[in-house]
């Protein structure tokens, strides 16, 4: 007996677990080769293109950590309330004023926070711990060498790695580079991604909505997330369910895109044209179909292929399913294409903070959730849009195996972080 093309046996062909599907995509992803030099203020969240090492010690000199008096600890060894040490104040040093003249035995220098310690001084006395007598001070306790000082090189010696190739730059690392005198940093270019939404029913926002039509939600939903991940959107198009038009659009997008994402048309119906389109494109340009379906919900109807040097990711037309597959597959993929050194999914354990009683018995389920420390929220907190795919506070997935009983508050669960 021949198999119906819509039968469960046919629909299971080419279906992979999430982990194998992601590994297949990542194996085909080549990081972007283009690099450019950006000013530090424009490089936040960009990917560093080379290892950056310190050339200066930090701090670059011994400096005061408090306002007070730079002195020699040897002059304070015997200081006590009954026998205070008397020190002559010979100079006043501000931050940026230079090292001053050497501090001799029995002398001290008035100093402000951040100023360079004068030669001979090895500690700083809090000004509150002194009594001023004209041009001298009295001190009633001893101080250890190095007290209230920040020694040269304490935070880092020359040759220390400040930021590695493939690391995402942020305010902290960019501040370290500024502290070494850098004004620019080499970064990887942004990988180009294009989007093609398919379906006769789709209408771009801004146009009158025809009867039976819906506005294209996924383009905006996924486009914003693409840019947040560091991709550059090369093109965004909408196409009806027409073989010839879909092929022409794809031929236009492929040469300029490291990744093409389609939405809709990936199921097993007569007007689901993306799988057939992928087969024609791989035959024409080289490549192969990587998978046709994920053994999970939502996002079962997801397709992955490599066409020439371009990765094709076909997502469902349903925003919830498209968003789930996008976060779990396109997220790590864009990170690798962007030059990130770390781009895979990470896992940890979490504790349910509310009940979730709709687990499926027939398939693995990956549900968008919010992780705060180890607390997992499977229902949105407060007011706002209820669909997880349309919320911006979801940052993880709860991995619910097939046959799992309903989850209850306090249960330990497996969490996936894209």
ZIMOFEN-V153517 format. One line per field, one symbol per residue. ss: DSSP state (H for helix, E for strand, L for the rest). phi: phi as a letter, one per 30 degrees, with the letter a starting at -180 (. if undefined). psi: psi as a letter, one per 30 degrees, with the letter a starting at -180 (. if undefined). Layout:
ss: ???
phi: ???
psi: ???
//
This chain:
ss: LLLLLLLHHHHLLLLELHHHHHHHHHHLLLLLLLEEEEEHHHLLLLEELLLEELLLLELLLLEELLLEEEELHHHHLLLLLLLLEEEEEEEEELLLLLLLLLLLLLEEEEELLLLELLLLLLEEEEHHHEEEELLEEEELLLLLLLLLEELLLLLELLLLEEELLLLELLHHHHHHHHHLLLLEEEEELLLEEEEEEELLLEELLLLLLLLLLEELLHHHHHHHHHHHHLLEEEEEEEELLLHHHHHHHHHHHHLLLLEEEEELLLLLLLLLLHHHHHHHHHHHHLEEEEEELELLELLLLLEEEEELLEEEEEELLLHHHHHHHHHHHHHHHHHHHLLLLLLLLEEEEEEELLLELLLLLLLLEEEEEEEELLEEELLLLLLLLLLHHHLLLLLEEEEELLLLLLELLLLEEEEEEL
phi: .ddddcdedddddidbdedddddddddccceecdbbcceedccdidcdcadccdccdbddadbdcbdlbdbcdddcecdaedbddcbddcabcceicjdicedceicbbdbcejddddejdbabceddcbbdbicbbcbcadbdeidibcdeiddlcejdddacejdddbeddddddddcjdcbbdbdddddbbbbcckdddbdejcedddicbddddddeddddedddjdcddabbbbddbeddddddddddedcbdbcccbjicdcddcdcdedddddddddcijadcabkcdabdjedbbbacbiccccbccdddedddddddddcdedddddddjddbbddcbacbcdcadbcbddccadbccdaccbicdcccbdcickdddedccccdbabcccdeiddedbejddbdbccd
psi: klkkfgleeeffkgklleeeeeeeeeffjkkkfkllkkkefggkglkkflkklkfklklflklkflkbkklkfffgegklefikkkkkjflkklkgglfalkklkgllkkklkflkklkfkglkkkffglkkicgllkkgllklkfkgljkkgefklkfkkeklkfkkkaeeeeeeeefggkflkklklkkkklkjkkkffkkkkflkjlkfllkjeeeeeeeeeeeefglkjekklkklikeeeeeeeeeeeefgkfkkklklggbglfgjfeeeeeeeeeeeflalkelikkilklgeikkklkjcgkkkjjllfkeeeeeeeeefeedeeeeeffgkfkflklllklkkflljghkkfflkkjkklkkjcgkkjfkkkalakekefgkggkglkkjjlkgklkklkfkklkkkj.
//
